[in-house]
């Protein structure tokens, strides 16, 4: 079990765990997950760790088929600027490796913004904390567990 799965189970939230064989040469972990699970890429969400105003780390959760709008992410999280965090900072802060970063069960709870498109689905897929492992849960449960906000960030 991963910290993300353990958190959802501890909170007794409805969820499903989906496992697939990860191909290490896959160019996009998220698109690979959508393809292998037979799910619309708009319903599979990736977790990006960003740096706000060159100091604080935060999390943006958005569809795997989309690009993060840094200005909108910064605004949603009350900052002026956002940039992608360094890999070493991501792994230290979350406890996960790139390609398997979950917005749940991170070492330290970071400010989180979830793209509002998640609300159009009854469930969304997020990384369960390991490449080849996805967690399906309701968008509101994701927001609740991350103490996040919904906003347009793509």
Backbone as numpy.savetxt, mean C-alpha at the origin, in Angstrom:
# Nx Ny Nz CAx CAy CAz Cx Cy Cz
3.07 -16.27 8.69 2.24 -15.08 8.69 3.12 -13.83 8.69
2.58 -12.79 8.12 3.28 -11.51 8.09 2.64 -10.57 9.12
3.33 -9.49 9.49 2.73 -8.53 10.42 1.39 -7.98 9.90
1.27 -7.79 8.58 0.02 -7.27 8.00 -1.13 -8.25 8.23
-0.91 -9.50 7.95 -1.95 -10.52 8.14 -2.28 -10.66 9.62
-1.26 -10.67 10.46 -1.49 -10.77 11.90 -2.34 -9.62 12.42
-2.11 -8.41 11.91 -2.87 -7.24 12.34 -4.35 -7.38 11.97
-4.62 -7.77 10.74 -6.01 -7.92 10.28 -6.72 -9.01 11.09
-6.02 -10.11 11.34 -6.62 -11.20 12.12 -6.88 -10.77 13.56
-5.93 -10.05 14.15 -6.08 -9.60 15.53 -7.30 -8.68 15.67
-7.53 -7.86 14.64 -8.68 -6.94 14.66 -9.98 -7.63 14.24
-9.89 -8.92 13.88 -11.05 -9.72 13.48 -11.83 -9.09 12.31
-11.07 -8.60 11.33 -11.68 -7.98 10.15 -11.82 -9.00 9.03
-12.89 -8.86 8.26 -13.09 -9.74 7.10 -11.97 -9.50 6.10
-11.36 -10.57 5.65 -10.26 -10.46 4.69 -10.02 -11.81 4.02
-9.31 -11.77 2.93 -8.84 -12.98 2.25 -7.37 -12.81 1.95
-6.62 -13.90 2.04 -5.21 -13.90 1.69 -5.07 -14.65 0.38
-4.38 -14.05 -0.57 -4.17 -14.64 -1.89 -2.67 -14.81 -2.11
-2.29 -16.02 -2.49 -0.88 -16.29 -2.74 -0.69 -16.71 -4.19
0.39 -16.29 -4.78 0.73 -16.68 -6.14 2.24 -16.82 -6.23
2.71 -17.50 -7.26 4.15 -17.69 -7.44 4.71 -16.43 -8.08
5.53 -15.73 -7.33 6.15 -14.49 -7.80 7.28 -14.80 -8.77
7.30 -14.09 -9.89 8.36 -14.21 -10.87 9.38 -13.10 -10.59
10.61 -13.45 -10.18 11.60 -12.44 -9.81 11.99 -11.49 -10.94
11.72 -11.84 -12.18 12.07 -10.94 -13.29 10.90 -10.04 -13.68
9.80 -10.13 -12.98 8.64 -9.29 -13.28 9.00 -7.82 -13.12
8.60 -7.01 -14.10 8.93 -5.59 -14.09 8.10 -4.81 -13.07
6.89 -5.25 -12.82 6.00 -4.55 -11.88 5.34 -5.57 -10.97
5.67 -5.50 -9.68 5.11 -6.45 -8.72 3.58 -6.35 -8.66
3.08 -5.12 -8.67 1.64 -4.92 -8.57 0.88 -5.42 -9.79
1.38 -5.10 -10.98 0.72 -5.56 -12.19 0.80 -7.08 -12.30
1.91 -7.64 -11.83 2.04 -9.10 -11.80 0.97 -9.71 -10.89
0.75 -9.10 -9.73 -0.26 -9.60 -8.80 -1.64 -9.56 -9.45
-1.98 -8.44 -10.09 -3.28 -8.32 -10.74 -3.46 -9.39 -11.80
-2.43 -9.58 -12.61 -2.51 -10.58 -13.68 -2.65 -11.99 -13.14
-1.81 -12.34 -12.17 -1.82 -13.71 -11.66 -3.07 -14.03 -10.84
-3.67 -12.99 -10.25 -4.89 -13.21 -9.47 -6.14 -13.00 -10.32
-5.96 -12.54 -11.55 -7.10 -12.31 -12.44 -8.00 -11.18 -11.96
-7.38 -10.12 -11.46 -8.11 -8.99 -10.88 -7.81 -7.72 -11.69
-8.79 -6.83 -11.79 -8.62 -5.53 -12.43 -7.47 -4.78 -11.74
-6.47 -4.30 -12.50 -5.35 -3.56 -11.89 -5.79 -2.32 -11.11
-6.97 -1.80 -11.39 -7.47 -0.64 -10.63 -7.88 -1.03 -9.21
-8.06 -2.34 -8.99 -8.49 -2.83 -7.67 -7.30 -3.32 -6.84
-6.12 -3.42 -7.46 -4.90 -3.85 -6.77 -4.09 -2.59 -6.46
-3.78 -2.38 -5.19 -3.13 -1.14 -4.76 -1.69 -1.39 -4.33
-0.82 -0.46 -4.74 0.59 -0.52 -4.33 0.82 0.43 -3.17
1.87 0.16 -2.43 2.23 0.97 -1.28 3.54 1.66 -1.58
3.52 2.98 -1.61 4.73 3.76 -1.84 5.05 4.57 -0.59
6.31 4.53 -0.19 6.74 5.33 0.96 7.39 6.59 0.39
6.93 7.72 0.90 7.42 9.01 0.42 7.99 9.82 1.58
8.76 10.82 1.23 9.30 11.75 2.22 8.56 13.07 2.06
8.04 13.60 3.14 7.31 14.87 3.12 8.21 15.99 3.60
8.26 17.07 2.83 9.06 18.25 3.18 10.48 17.88 3.59
11.04 16.88 2.88 12.42 16.43 3.06 12.75 15.91 4.46
11.72 15.48 5.22 12.02 14.94 6.55 11.16 13.77 6.96
9.86 13.94 7.06 8.99 12.89 7.59 8.60 11.88 6.51
8.57 10.61 6.88 8.13 9.57 5.96 6.61 9.44 6.04
6.01 9.06 4.94 4.56 8.85 4.88 4.30 7.76 3.84
3.05 7.31 3.76 2.67 6.23 2.86 1.57 6.71 1.93
1.70 6.35 0.65 0.65 6.58 -0.34 0.24 5.22 -0.89
-1.06 4.96 -0.94 -1.59 3.69 -1.42 -2.46 4.02 -2.64
-2.12 3.44 -3.78 -2.79 3.78 -5.03 -2.82 2.60 -5.97
-3.70 2.64 -6.98 -3.78 1.51 -7.92 -2.43 1.25 -8.60
-2.13 -0.03 -8.80 -0.83 -0.40 -9.37 -0.65 0.11 -10.79
-1.73 0.41 -11.47 -1.65 0.87 -12.86 -1.47 2.38 -12.97
-1.41 3.07 -11.84 -1.35 4.54 -11.84 -0.01 5.05 -11.31
0.24 6.33 -11.58 1.43 7.02 -11.07 1.00 7.96 -9.94
1.82 8.05 -8.92 1.54 8.94 -7.79 1.77 10.39 -8.19
0.81 11.25 -7.89 0.96 12.69 -8.08 1.53 13.23 -6.76
2.81 13.58 -6.77 3.49 14.00 -5.55 2.85 15.24 -4.92
2.44 16.19 -5.75 1.82 17.41 -5.21 0.52 17.09 -4.49
-0.29 16.24 -5.09 -1.56 15.89 -4.46 -1.34 15.08 -3.18
-0.35 14.19 -3.19 -0.05 13.40 -2.00 0.41 14.31 -0.87
1.31 15.24 -1.19 1.81 16.18 -0.18 0.65 16.99 0.41
-0.20 17.51 -0.46 -1.33 18.32 -0.01 -2.26 17.51 0.89
-2.56 16.27 0.50 -3.46 15.42 1.29 -2.90 15.13 2.68
-1.57 15.16 2.78 -0.92 14.84 4.06 -0.43 16.10 4.79
-0.86 17.27 4.31 -0.54 18.52 4.99 0.89 18.98 4.83
1.51 18.63 3.71 2.90 19.03 3.47 2.98 19.87 2.20
4.14 20.49 1.98 4.34 21.29 0.78 4.91 20.47 -0.36
5.82 19.55 -0.02 6.50 18.75 -1.05 6.55 17.28 -0.65
6.58 16.44 -1.66 6.75 15.00 -1.43 7.73 14.47 -2.47
8.48 13.47 -2.08 9.42 12.79 -2.98 9.50 11.33 -2.55
9.90 10.47 -3.47 10.06 9.06 -3.12 11.14 8.91 -2.05
10.88 8.07 -1.07 11.84 7.81 0.00 12.94 6.89 -0.51
14.08 6.95 0.10 15.19 6.06 -0.24 14.86 4.64 0.21
15.34 3.67 -0.56 15.08 2.26 -0.26 15.47 1.90 1.17
16.62 2.33 1.61 17.08 1.99 2.95 16.13 2.55 4.01
15.62 3.76 3.79 14.67 4.36 4.74 13.34 3.62 4.74
12.90 3.19 3.55 11.66 2.43 3.43 11.76 1.13 4.21
12.84 0.38 3.98 12.98 -0.92 4.62 13.18 -0.80 6.12
13.93 0.19 6.56 14.13 0.41 8.01 12.82 0.78 8.70
12.08 1.68 8.08 10.87 2.20 8.71 9.72 1.19 8.70
9.59 0.45 7.60 8.44 -0.45 7.49 8.72 -1.87 7.97
9.97 -2.31 7.85 10.29 -3.70 8.18 10.05 -4.63 7.01
9.67 -4.07 5.87 9.41 -4.86 4.66 10.45 -4.54 3.59
10.61 -5.48 2.63 11.51 -5.22 1.50 10.70 -4.63 0.35
11.36 -3.84 -0.49 10.68 -3.25 -1.65 10.04 -4.35 -2.48
8.86 -4.06 -2.97 8.10 -5.07 -3.73 7.20 -5.88 -2.83
7.38 -5.74 -1.53 6.55 -6.46 -0.57 6.12 -5.57 0.57
6.18 -4.25 0.36 5.80 -3.32 1.42 4.27 -3.28 1.54
3.80 -3.56 2.72 2.37 -3.48 3.01 2.09 -2.18 3.75
0.92 -1.60 3.53 0.58 -0.42 4.34 0.20 -0.81 5.77
0.07 -2.10 6.02 -0.33 -2.61 7.34 0.83 -3.31 8.03
0.88 -3.21 9.34 1.85 -3.96 10.13 3.27 -3.44 10.01
3.41 -2.17 9.66 4.75 -1.59 9.56 5.32 -1.38 10.95
6.65 -1.33 11.04 7.30 -1.12 12.34 6.79 0.14 13.03
6.61 1.20 12.22 6.16 2.48 12.75 4.97 2.93 11.92
3.89 3.34 12.58 2.71 3.82 11.87 3.02 5.17 11.25
2.95 5.24 9.93 3.23 6.47 9.20 1.93 7.10 8.72
1.95 8.41 8.56 0.79 9.10 7.97 0.51 8.44 6.63
-0.76 8.18 6.34 -1.12 7.43 5.14 -2.25 8.10 4.38
-2.09 8.14 3.05 -3.15 8.59 2.17 -3.47 7.45 1.21
-4.75 7.20 1.03 -5.23 6.13 0.14 -5.99 6.79 -0.99
-5.65 6.45 -2.23 -6.35 7.07 -3.34 -7.84 6.80 -3.22
-8.63 7.85 -3.42 -10.08 7.76 -3.25 -10.74 6.77 -4.21
-10.05 6.36 -5.25 -10.63 5.37 -6.17 -10.90 4.05 -5.47
-10.25 3.81 -4.34 -10.48 2.57 -3.58 -11.94 2.45 -3.16
-12.59 3.58 -2.97 -13.97 3.58 -2.48 -14.99 3.03 -3.47
-14.58 2.89 -4.74 -15.51 2.33 -5.73 -15.61 0.81 -5.66
-14.74 0.20 -4.88 -14.71 -1.27 -4.76 -15.17 -1.71 -3.37
-15.81 -2.87 -3.30 -16.18 -3.41 -1.99 -14.93 -3.93 -1.27
-13.96 -4.41 -2.06 -12.68 -4.83 -1.48 -11.55 -4.37 -2.41
-10.38 -4.20 -1.82 -9.16 -3.90 -2.58 -8.09 -4.90 -2.18
-7.10 -5.02 -3.04 -5.97 -5.92 -2.80 -4.75 -5.07 -2.49
-4.04 -5.44 -1.42 -2.80 -4.76 -1.05 -1.75 -5.83 -0.76
-0.51 -5.43 -0.76 0.53 -6.38 -0.40 0.31 -6.85 1.03
0.50 -8.14 1.23 0.37 -8.69 2.58 1.71 -8.70 3.30
2.74 -8.12 2.64 4.03 -8.01 3.31 5.10 -8.91 2.74
4.80 -9.53 1.61 5.78 -10.40 0.96 5.43 -10.46 -0.51
6.43 -10.51 -1.36 6.18 -10.66 -2.79 5.45 -11.98 -3.01
4.36 -11.92 -3.78 3.58 -13.13 -4.04 2.46 -13.36 -3.04
2.21 -12.38 -2.19 1.19 -12.53 -1.16 0.37 -11.24 -1.09
-0.94 -11.36 -1.34 -1.83 -10.21 -1.33 -2.92 -10.39 -0.28
-3.37 -9.29 0.24 -4.41 -9.26 1.25 -5.59 -8.51 0.65
-6.77 -9.11 0.70 -7.98 -8.48 0.18 -8.84 -8.06 1.37
-9.23 -6.78 1.40 -10.05 -6.28 2.49 -10.83 -5.05 2.04
-11.78 -4.63 2.84 -12.60 -3.47 2.52 -11.76 -2.20 2.62
-11.98 -1.25 1.71 -11.21 0.00 1.76 -11.32 0.73 3.11
-12.50 0.73 3.69 -12.67 1.41 4.98 -11.88 0.72 6.08
-11.75 -0.60 6.02 -10.92 -1.31 7.00 -9.45 -0.94 6.82
-9.02 -0.79 5.57 -7.65 -0.36 5.30 -7.42 1.03 5.89
-8.37 1.94 5.66 -8.24 3.29 6.20 -8.20 3.28 7.72
-9.07 2.50 8.31 -9.14 2.41 9.76 -7.84 1.89 10.38
-7.29 0.85 9.79 -6.06 0.24 10.33 -4.84 1.14 10.16
-4.82 1.95 9.12 -3.68 2.84 8.87 -3.88 4.21 9.49
-5.10 4.46 9.98 -5.48 5.81 10.46 -5.30 6.81 9.31
-5.52 6.34 8.09 -5.27 7.15 6.91 -6.45 7.99 6.48
-6.24 8.68 5.36 -7.27 9.51 4.75 -7.44 9.11 3.30
-8.64 9.30 2.77 -8.87 9.10 1.35 -8.71 10.45 0.65
-8.01 10.45 -0.47 -7.84 11.66 -1.27 -7.41 11.26 -2.67
-7.57 12.16 -3.61 -7.12 11.90 -4.98 -5.61 12.12 -5.02
-4.86 11.07 -5.33 -3.39 11.20 -5.39 -2.81 10.69 -6.71
-3.67 10.41 -7.70 -3.17 9.97 -9.01 -3.55 10.98 -10.08
